[in-house]
Amino acid sequence: MMDWINDTLLQAGLWMRGYTTQIALALVATLLVVYGQDILRAVKAVVRPYPLVFRLLVFVLMCVFGFGAIAVFLAPWVAQGLMMVDTLWLAPTVAGAFLILGFVAERRQQL
């Protein structure tokens, strides 16, 4: 029985190794969905005293370039972290990470 579980986890981990970059990007994108409103709220607090046109420009730039830059720069770090996880534990780690993010989203009532 344990051999079957180990073999299944190993096969799942080996399969996931080829998609580490995509998994990391999905994790970062999920984080941005969950915490994006907080980021925008913080930026809004900083630009509140400025004129409407400037605030609008900052909002557009933050949405277009800010979140994109966060995803582009953070995803490789997450991928590097995933590459450090032993293949046997990769599938449970990825599943656990998404479950935790789902739990956080639910607690924040965004799901």
N, CA, C and O atoms as a GROMACS GRO file, in nm:
protein
  444
    1MET      N    1   0.083  -0.120   0.000
    1MET     CA    2   0.000   0.000   0.000
    1MET      C    3   0.087   0.126   0.000
    1MET      O    4   0.063   0.218  -0.078
    2MET      N    5   0.188   0.129   0.088
    2MET     CA    6   0.275   0.246   0.094
    2MET      C    7   0.354   0.265  -0.035
    2MET      O    8   0.381   0.377  -0.077
    3ASP      N    9   0.391   0.153  -0.098
    3ASP     CA   10   0.462   0.164  -0.225
    3ASP      C   11   0.376   0.231  -0.330
    3ASP      O   12   0.424   0.313  -0.408
    4TRP      N   13   0.248   0.196  -0.332
    4TRP     CA   14   0.156   0.255  -0.428
    4TRP      C   15   0.144   0.406  -0.404
    4TRP      O   16   0.143   0.483  -0.500
    5ILE      N   17   0.134   0.448  -0.278
    5ILE     CA   18   0.122   0.590  -0.245
    5ILE      C   19   0.251   0.663  -0.284
    5ILE      O   20   0.246   0.769  -0.346
    6ASN      N   21   0.365   0.605  -0.248
    6ASN     CA   22   0.493   0.667  -0.285
    6ASN      C   23   0.510   0.676  -0.435
    6ASN      O   24   0.555   0.779  -0.486
    7ASP      N   25   0.474   0.569  -0.507
    7ASP     CA   26   0.485   0.570  -0.653
    7ASP      C   27   0.394   0.677  -0.714
    7ASP      O   28   0.433   0.746  -0.808
    8THR      N   29   0.273   0.689  -0.662
    8THR     CA   30   0.179   0.788  -0.713
    8THR      C   31   0.229   0.929  -0.686
    8THR      O   32   0.225   1.014  -0.775
    9LEU      N   33   0.277   0.954  -0.565
    9LEU     CA   34   0.332   1.086  -0.532
    9LEU      C   35   0.454   1.117  -0.617
    9LEU      O   36   0.472   1.231  -0.662
   10LEU      N   37   0.539   1.018  -0.638
   10LEU     CA   38   0.659   1.038  -0.720
   10LEU      C   39   0.622   1.068  -0.865
   10LEU      O   40   0.680   1.159  -0.925
   11GLN      N   41   0.527   0.994  -0.921
   11GLN     CA   42   0.484   1.019  -1.059
   11GLN      C   43   0.421   1.157  -1.072
   11GLN      O   44   0.447   1.229  -1.170
   12ALA      N   45   0.337   1.195  -0.975
   12ALA     CA   46   0.275   1.328  -0.978
   12ALA      C   47   0.381   1.437  -0.968
   12ALA      O   48   0.374   1.538  -1.038
   13GLY      N   49   0.480   1.416  -0.881
   13GLY     CA   50   0.588   1.513  -0.865
   13GLY      C   51   0.672   1.525  -0.991
   13GLY      O   52   0.709   1.636  -1.031
   14LEU      N   53   0.703   1.412  -1.053
   14LEU     CA   54   0.780   1.414  -1.177
   14LEU      C   55   0.703   1.487  -1.287
   14LEU      O   56   0.762   1.564  -1.363
   15TRP      N   57   0.574   1.463  -1.295
   15TRP     CA   58   0.491   1.530  -1.395
   15TRP      C   59   0.489   1.681  -1.369
   15TRP      O   60   0.499   1.761  -1.462
   16MET      N   61   0.477   1.720  -1.241
   16MET     CA   62   0.469   1.862  -1.206
   16MET      C   63   0.600   1.935  -1.230
   16MET      O   64   0.600   2.056  -1.255
   17ARG      N   65   0.712   1.864  -1.222
   17ARG     CA   66   0.843   1.928  -1.243
   17ARG      C   67   0.846   2.002  -1.376
   17ARG      O   68   0.906   2.110  -1.386
   18GLY      N   69   0.783   1.947  -1.478
   18GLY     CA   70   0.782   2.010  -1.609
   18GLY      C   71   0.697   2.136  -1.616
   18GLY      O   72   0.706   2.212  -1.712
   19TYR      N   73   0.615   2.158  -1.516
   19TYR     CA   74   0.524   2.272  -1.514
   19TYR      C   75   0.548   2.364  -1.396
   19TYR      O   76   0.459   2.439  -1.356
   20THR      N   77   0.668   2.360  -1.339
   20THR     CA   78   0.698   2.439  -1.220
   20THR      C   79   0.678   2.588  -1.245
   20THR      O   80   0.623   2.658  -1.160
   21THR      N   81   0.721   2.637  -1.359
   21THR     CA   82   0.707   2.779  -1.390
   21THR      C   83   0.560   2.819  -1.397
   21THR      O   84   0.521   2.922  -1.343
   22GLN      N   85   0.479   2.738  -1.462
   22GLN     CA   86   0.337   2.768  -1.474
   22GLN      C   87   0.266   2.759  -1.339
   22GLN      O   88   0.177   2.839  -1.309
   23ILE      N   89   0.305   2.661  -1.258
   23ILE     CA   90   0.247   2.648  -1.124
   23ILE      C   91   0.282   2.770  -1.040
   23ILE      O   92   0.197   2.823  -0.969
   24ALA      N   93   0.408   2.813  -1.047
   24ALA     CA   94   0.451   2.930  -0.971
   24ALA      C   95   0.374   3.054  -1.015
   24ALA      O   96   0.332   3.134  -0.931
   25LEU      N   97   0.355   3.072  -1.145
   25LEU     CA   98   0.279   3.186  -1.195
   25LEU      C   99   0.134   3.179  -1.148
   25LEU      O  100   0.075   3.282  -1.114
   26ALA      N  101   0.076   3.060  -1.147
   26ALA     CA  102  -0.061   3.044  -1.098
   26ALA      C  103  -0.071   3.079  -0.950
   26ALA      O  104  -0.168   3.141  -0.908
   27LEU      N  105   0.028   3.039  -0.871
   27LEU     CA  106   0.028   3.073  -0.729
   27LEU      C  107   0.039   3.224  -0.708
   27LEU      O  108  -0.033   3.280  -0.626
   28VAL      N  109   0.127   3.289  -0.782
   28VAL     CA  110   0.144   3.434  -0.770
   28VAL      C  111   0.018   3.506  -0.817
   28VAL      O  112  -0.026   3.602  -0.753
   29ALA      N  113  -0.040   3.461  -0.927
   29ALA     CA  114  -0.164   3.523  -0.976
   29ALA      C  115  -0.276   3.509  -0.874
   29ALA      O  116  -0.354   3.602  -0.853
   30THR      N  117  -0.284   3.394  -0.810
   30THR     CA  118  -0.385   3.373  -0.706
   30THR      C  119  -0.361   3.466  -0.588
   30THR      O  120  -0.455   3.523  -0.533
   31LEU      N  121  -0.235   3.483  -0.550
   31LEU     CA  122  -0.202   3.578  -0.443
   31LEU      C  123  -0.243   3.720  -0.480
   31LEU      O  124  -0.294   3.794  -0.396
   32LEU      N  125  -0.221   3.757  -0.606
   32LEU     CA  126  -0.259   3.891  -0.650
   32LEU      C  127  -0.410   3.910  -0.650
   32LEU      O  128  -0.459   4.019  -0.620
   33VAL      N  129  -0.483   3.806  -0.684
   33VAL     CA  130  -0.629   3.815  -0.679
   33VAL      C  131  -0.675   3.833  -0.534
   33VAL      O  132  -0.764   3.914  -0.506
   34VAL      N  133  -0.616   3.757  -0.444
   34VAL     CA  134  -0.657   3.762  -0.304
   34VAL      C  135  -0.617   3.894  -0.239
   34VAL      O  136  -0.696   3.951  -0.164
   35TYR      N  137  -0.497   3.943  -0.268
   35TYR     CA  138  -0.447   4.063  -0.200
   35TYR      C  139  -0.443   4.188  -0.288
   35TYR      O  140  -0.400   4.293  -0.242
   36GLY      N  141  -0.487   4.178  -0.413
   36GLY     CA  142  -0.482   4.292  -0.504
   36GLY      C  143  -0.559   4.412  -0.456
   36GLY      O  144  -0.514   4.526  -0.472
   37GLN      N  145  -0.675   4.390  -0.396
   37GLN     CA  146  -0.755   4.500  -0.346
   37GLN      C  147  -0.682   4.577  -0.236
   37GLN      O  148  -0.690   4.700  -0.228
   38ASP      N  149  -0.609   4.505  -0.151
   38ASP     CA  150  -0.532   4.570  -0.046
   38ASP      C  151  -0.419   4.654  -0.105
   38ASP      O  152  -0.391   4.764  -0.056
   39ILE      N  153  -0.354   4.603  -0.208
   39ILE     CA  154  -0.247   4.677  -0.274
   39ILE      C  155  -0.304   4.805  -0.335
   39ILE      O  156  -0.247   4.913  -0.319
   40LEU      N  157  -0.417   4.792  -0.406
   40LEU     CA  158  -0.478   4.910  -0.467
   40LEU      C  159  -0.526   5.010  -0.361
   40LEU      O  160  -0.517   5.131  -0.382
   41ARG      N  161  -0.575   4.961  -0.250
   41ARG     CA  162  -0.619   5.049  -0.141
   41ARG      C  163  -0.499   5.129  -0.086
   41ARG      O  164  -0.512   5.247  -0.056
   42ALA      N  165  -0.385   5.064  -0.072
   42ALA     CA  166  -0.265   5.132  -0.022
   42ALA      C  167  -0.217   5.238  -0.121
   42ALA      O  168  -0.180   5.349  -0.082
   43VAL      N  169  -0.219   5.204  -0.250
   43VAL     CA  170  -0.179   5.301  -0.353
   43VAL      C  171  -0.277   5.418  -0.354
   43VAL      O  172  -0.237   5.534  -0.367
   44LYS      N  173  -0.405   5.388  -0.341
   44LYS     CA  174  -0.508   5.492  -0.340
   44LYS      C  175  -0.486   5.589  -0.223
   44LYS      O  176  -0.503   5.709  -0.239
   45ALA      N  177  -0.447   5.537  -0.108
   45ALA     CA  178  -0.422   5.623   0.007
   45ALA      C  179  -0.306   5.717  -0.019
   45ALA      O  180  -0.306   5.831   0.027
   46VAL      N  181  -0.207   5.671  -0.094
   46VAL     CA  182  -0.090   5.754  -0.123
   46VAL      C  183  -0.124   5.864  -0.223
   46VAL      O  184  -0.077   5.977  -0.210
   47VAL      N  185  -0.204   5.831  -0.325
   47VAL     CA  186  -0.232   5.929  -0.432
   47VAL      C  187  -0.360   6.009  -0.409
   47VAL      O  188  -0.397   6.090  -0.494
   48ARG      N  189  -0.427   5.988  -0.297
   48ARG     CA  190  -0.554   6.057  -0.269
   48ARG      C  191  -0.544   6.210  -0.282
   48ARG      O  192  -0.637   6.271  -0.336
   49PRO      N  193  -0.437   6.273  -0.235
   49PRO     CA  194  -0.434   6.421  -0.242
   49PRO      C  195  -0.412   6.477  -0.384
   49PRO      O  196  -0.426   6.598  -0.404
   50TYR      N  197  -0.380   6.394  -0.479
   50TYR     CA  198  -0.349   6.442  -0.613
   50TYR      C  199  -0.475   6.454  -0.699
   50TYR      O  200  -0.579   6.397  -0.665
   51PRO      N  201  -0.466   6.528  -0.809
   51PRO     CA  202  -0.583   6.548  -0.896
   51PRO      C  203  -0.633   6.417  -0.957
   51PRO      O  204  -0.560   6.318  -0.964
   52LEU      N  205  -0.758   6.418  -0.999
   52LEU     CA  206  -0.825   6.300  -1.054
   52LEU      C  207  -0.749   6.238  -1.170
   52LEU      O  208  -0.734   6.116  -1.176
   53VAL      N  209  -0.702   6.320  -1.261
   53VAL     CA  210  -0.632   6.268  -1.379
   53VAL      C  211  -0.507   6.190  -1.337
   53VAL      O  212  -0.479   6.083  -1.391
   54PHE      N  213  -0.433   6.243  -1.242
   54PHE     CA  214  -0.312   6.174  -1.193
   54PHE      C  215  -0.350   6.043  -1.123
   54PHE      O  216  -0.286   5.940  -1.145
   55ARG      N  217  -0.453   6.047  -1.040
   55ARG     CA  218  -0.498   5.925  -0.970
   55ARG      C  219  -0.541   5.819  -1.069
   55ARG      O  220  -0.509   5.701  -1.053
   56LEU      N  221  -0.612   5.860  -1.172
   56LEU     CA  222  -0.656   5.766  -1.276
   56LEU      C  223  -0.536   5.706  -1.349
   56LEU      O  224  -0.533   5.585  -1.374
   57LEU      N  225  -0.439   5.789  -1.382
   57LEU     CA  226  -0.318   5.741  -1.449
   57LEU      C  227  -0.242   5.641  -1.362
   57LEU      O  228  -0.197   5.538  -1.410
   58VAL      N  229  -0.229   5.673  -1.234
   58VAL     CA  230  -0.160   5.582  -1.141
   58VAL      C  231  -0.235   5.449  -1.131
   58VAL      O  232  -0.173   5.343  -1.130
   59PHE      N  233  -0.368   5.455  -1.124
   59PHE     CA  234  -0.448   5.333  -1.116
   59PHE      C  235  -0.427   5.246  -1.240
   59PHE      O  236  -0.407   5.125  -1.229
   60VAL      N  237  -0.433   5.308  -1.357
   60VAL     CA  238  -0.414   5.232  -1.481
   60VAL      C  239  -0.274   5.173  -1.487
   60VAL      O  240  -0.258   5.056  -1.521
   61LEU      N  241  -0.174   5.252  -1.454
   61LEU     CA  242  -0.036   5.203  -1.456
   61LEU      C  243  -0.015   5.090  -1.355
   61LEU      O  244   0.057   4.994  -1.382
   62MET      N  245  -0.077   5.103  -1.238
   62MET     CA  246  -0.065   4.999  -1.137
   62MET      C  247  -0.129   4.870  -1.185
   62MET      O  248  -0.073   4.762  -1.167
   63CYS      N  249  -0.245   4.880  -1.245
   63CYS     CA  250  -0.313   4.760  -1.294
   63CYS      C  251  -0.239   4.696  -1.410
   63CYS      O  252  -0.223   4.574  -1.416
   64VAL      N  253  -0.192   4.779  -1.503
   64VAL     CA  254  -0.128   4.726  -1.623
   64VAL      C  255   0.014   4.680  -1.595
   64VAL      O  256   0.051   4.567  -1.626
   65PHE      N  257   0.093   4.768  -1.537
   65PHE     CA  258   0.235   4.738  -1.520
   65PHE      C  259   0.269   4.690  -1.379
   65PHE      O  260   0.355   4.603  -1.364
   66GLY      N  261   0.205   4.743  -1.279
   66GLY     CA  262   0.238   4.707  -1.141
   66GLY      C  263   0.212   4.562  -1.111
   66GLY      O  264   0.301   4.490  -1.066
   67PHE      N  265   0.090   4.517  -1.135
   67PHE     CA  266   0.057   4.378  -1.108
   67PHE      C  267   0.132   4.284  -1.202
   67PHE      O  268   0.171   4.175  -1.162
   68GLY      N  269   0.151   4.326  -1.325
   68GLY     CA  270   0.230   4.245  -1.419
   68GLY      C  271   0.374   4.231  -1.372
   68GLY      O  272   0.432   4.122  -1.379
   69ALA      N  273   0.432   4.341  -1.326
   69ALA     CA  274   0.570   4.337  -1.277
   69ALA      C  275   0.582   4.249  -1.153
   69ALA      O  276   0.678   4.174  -1.138
   70ILE      N  277   0.483   4.261  -1.064
   70ILE     CA  278   0.485   4.175  -0.945
   70ILE      C  279   0.484   4.029  -0.987
   70ILE      O  280   0.560   3.949  -0.934
   71ALA      N  281   0.397   3.994  -1.081
   71ALA     CA  282   0.387   3.855  -1.127
   71ALA      C  283   0.517   3.809  -1.194
   71ALA      O  284   0.566   3.699  -1.169
   72VAL      N  285   0.571   3.894  -1.279
   72VAL     CA  286   0.692   3.858  -1.354
   72VAL      C  287   0.812   3.841  -1.263
   72VAL      O  288   0.894   3.751  -1.284
   73PHE      N  289   0.825   3.926  -1.161
   73PHE     CA  290   0.941   3.920  -1.074
   73PHE      C  291   0.926   3.821  -0.960
   73PHE      O  292   1.026   3.765  -0.913
   74LEU      N  293   0.804   3.798  -0.915
   74LEU     CA  294   0.784   3.708  -0.802
   74LEU      C  295   0.774   3.560  -0.844
   74LEU      O  296   0.815   3.472  -0.769
   75ALA      N  297   0.720   3.535  -0.962
   75ALA     CA  298   0.702   3.396  -1.008
   75ALA      C  299   0.832   3.317  -1.014
   75ALA      O  300   0.833   3.201  -0.972
   76PRO      N  301   0.943   3.372  -1.064
   76PRO     CA  302   1.066   3.294  -1.065
   76PRO      C  303   1.115   3.256  -0.925
   76PRO      O  304   1.173   3.149  -0.907
   77TRP      N  305   1.093   3.341  -0.828
   77TRP     CA  306   1.132   3.308  -0.690
   77TRP      C  307   1.049   3.193  -0.637
   77TRP      O  308   1.100   3.102  -0.572
   78VAL      N  309   0.919   3.198  -0.666
   78VAL     CA  310   0.832   3.089  -0.623
   78VAL      C  311   0.871   2.960  -0.695
   78VAL      O  312   0.874   2.853  -0.633
   79ALA      N  313   0.900   2.969  -0.824
   79ALA     CA  314   0.943   2.851  -0.900
   79ALA      C  315   1.072   2.794  -0.844
   79ALA      O  316   1.088   2.672  -0.834
   80GLN      N  317   1.164   2.880  -0.807
   80GLN     CA  318   1.290   2.834  -0.748
   80GLN      C  319   1.264   2.763  -0.616
   80GLN      O  320   1.326   2.661  -0.586
   81GLY      N  321   1.172   2.816  -0.537
   81GLY     CA  322   1.135   2.750  -0.412
   81GLY      C  323   1.073   2.614  -0.437
   81GLY      O  324   1.101   2.518  -0.365
   82LEU      N  325   0.987   2.606  -0.538
   82LEU     CA  326   0.925   2.477  -0.571
   82LEU      C  327   1.029   2.376  -0.620
   82LEU      O  328   1.016   2.256  -0.594
   83MET      N  329   1.130   2.423  -0.689
   83MET     CA  330   1.235   2.332  -0.737
   83MET      C  331   1.317   2.274  -0.622
   83MET      O  332   1.380   2.170  -0.638
   84MET      N  333   1.316   2.340  -0.507
   84MET     CA  334   1.389   2.289  -0.391
   84MET      C  335   1.313   2.179  -0.318
   84MET      O  336   1.370   2.105  -0.239
   85VAL      N  337   1.184   2.168  -0.346
   85VAL     CA  338   1.103   2.066  -0.279
   85VAL      C  339   1.134   1.931  -0.341
   85VAL      O  340   1.141   1.918  -0.463
   86ASP      N  341   1.152   1.831  -0.258
   86ASP     CA  342   1.176   1.695  -0.305
   86ASP      C  343   1.061   1.650  -0.395
   86ASP      O  344   0.945   1.681  -0.368
   87THR      N  345   1.093   1.578  -0.501
   87THR     CA  346   0.993   1.535  -0.599
   87THR      C  347   0.878   1.460  -0.533
   87THR      O  348   0.763   1.476  -0.572
   88LEU      N  349   0.909   1.378  -0.435
   88LEU     CA  350   0.804   1.301  -0.366
   88LEU      C  351   0.703   1.393  -0.298
   88LEU      O  352   0.586   1.358  -0.288
   89TRP      N  353   0.747   1.509  -0.252
   89TRP     CA  354   0.660   1.600  -0.178
   89TRP      C  355   0.609   1.717  -0.260
   89TRP      O  356   0.537   1.802  -0.208
   90LEU      N  357   0.645   1.724  -0.389
   90LEU     CA  358   0.605   1.837  -0.472
   90LEU      C  359   0.453   1.845  -0.489
   90LEU      O  360   0.395   1.952  -0.470
   91ALA      N  361   0.389   1.736  -0.524
   91ALA     CA  362   0.243   1.738  -0.546
   91ALA      C  363   0.168   1.775  -0.418
   91ALA      O  364   0.079   1.860  -0.423
   92PRO      N  365   0.200   1.715  -0.303
   92PRO     CA  366   0.131   1.759  -0.182
   92PRO      C  367   0.160   1.905  -0.145
   92PRO      O  368   0.073   1.973  -0.090
   93THR      N  369   0.281   1.952  -0.174
   93THR     CA  370   0.315   2.091  -0.144
   93THR      C  371   0.234   2.187  -0.230
   93THR      O  372   0.180   2.286  -0.180
   94VAL      N  373   0.225   2.158  -0.359
   94VAL     CA  374   0.147   2.243  -0.450
   94VAL      C  375  -0.001   2.239  -0.413
   94VAL      O  376  -0.067   2.343  -0.406
   95ALA      N  377  -0.053   2.120  -0.389
   95ALA     CA  378  -0.194   2.108  -0.350
   95ALA      C  379  -0.218   2.183  -0.219
   95ALA      O  380  -0.318   2.254  -0.205
   96GLY      N  381  -0.127   2.168  -0.124
   96GLY     CA  382  -0.140   2.238   0.003
   96GLY      C  383  -0.135   2.390  -0.013
   96GLY      O  384  -0.210   2.462   0.053
   97ALA      N  385  -0.047   2.437  -0.100
   97ALA     CA  386  -0.036   2.582  -0.123
   97ALA      C  387  -0.166   2.638  -0.179
   97ALA      O  388  -0.213   2.742  -0.136
   98PHE      N  389  -0.224   2.567  -0.277
   98PHE     CA  390  -0.350   2.614  -0.333
   98PHE      C  391  -0.465   2.601  -0.234
   98PHE      O  392  -0.555   2.685  -0.232
   99LEU      N  393  -0.462   2.498  -0.152
   99LEU     CA  394  -0.565   2.486  -0.048
   99LEU      C  395  -0.555   2.600   0.054
   99LEU      O  396  -0.657   2.655   0.096
  100ILE      N  397  -0.433   2.634   0.092
  100ILE     CA  398  -0.414   2.745   0.186
  100ILE      C  399  -0.462   2.875   0.123
  100ILE      O  400  -0.530   2.955   0.188
  101LEU      N  401  -0.427   2.898  -0.003
  101LEU     CA  402  -0.473   3.019  -0.071
  101LEU      C  403  -0.626   3.022  -0.082
  101LEU      O  404  -0.688   3.127  -0.066
  102GLY      N  405  -0.685   2.906  -0.108
  102GLY     CA  406  -0.831   2.898  -0.112
  102GLY      C  407  -0.892   2.929   0.024
  102GLY      O  408  -0.994   2.998   0.032
  103PHE      N  409  -0.830   2.878   0.128
  103PHE     CA  410  -0.877   2.906   0.264
  103PHE      C  411  -0.866   3.055   0.296
  103PHE      O  412  -0.958   3.114   0.353
  104VAL      N  413  -0.754   3.115   0.258
  104VAL     CA  414  -0.736   3.259   0.282
  104VAL      C  415  -0.838   3.339   0.203
  104VAL      O  416  -0.896   3.435   0.255
  105ALA      N  417  -0.863   3.301   0.077
  105ALA     CA  418  -0.962   3.372  -0.004
  105ALA      C  419  -1.101   3.358   0.058
  105ALA      O  420  -1.178   3.454   0.060
  106GLU      N  421  -1.132   3.240   0.107
  106GLU     CA  422  -1.261   3.218   0.171
  106GLU      C  423  -1.274   3.303   0.297
  106GLU      O  424  -1.378   3.363   0.321
  107ARG      N  425  -1.169   3.307   0.377
  107ARG     CA  426  -1.171   3.389   0.499
  107ARG      C  427  -1.187   3.537   0.467
  107ARG      O  428  -1.246   3.612   0.544
  108ARG      N  429  -1.132   3.576   0.354
  108ARG     CA  430  -1.144   3.716   0.311
  108ARG      C  431  -1.272   3.736   0.230
  108ARG      O  432  -1.297   3.846   0.181
  109GLN      N  433  -1.350   3.632   0.217
  109GLN     CA  434  -1.479   3.633   0.147
  109GLN      C  435  -1.466   3.679   0.002
  109GLN      O  436  -1.546   3.760  -0.046
  110GLN      N  437  -1.365   3.626  -0.066
  110GLN     CA  438  -1.344   3.659  -0.206
  110GLN      C  439  -1.374   3.540  -0.296
  110GLN      O  440  -1.352   3.548  -0.417
  111LEU      N  441  -1.422   3.433  -0.240
  111LEU     CA  442  -1.447   3.314  -0.321
  111LEU      C  443  -1.594   3.296  -0.341
  111LEU      O  444  -1.636   3.201  -0.407
   0.00000   0.00000   0.00000
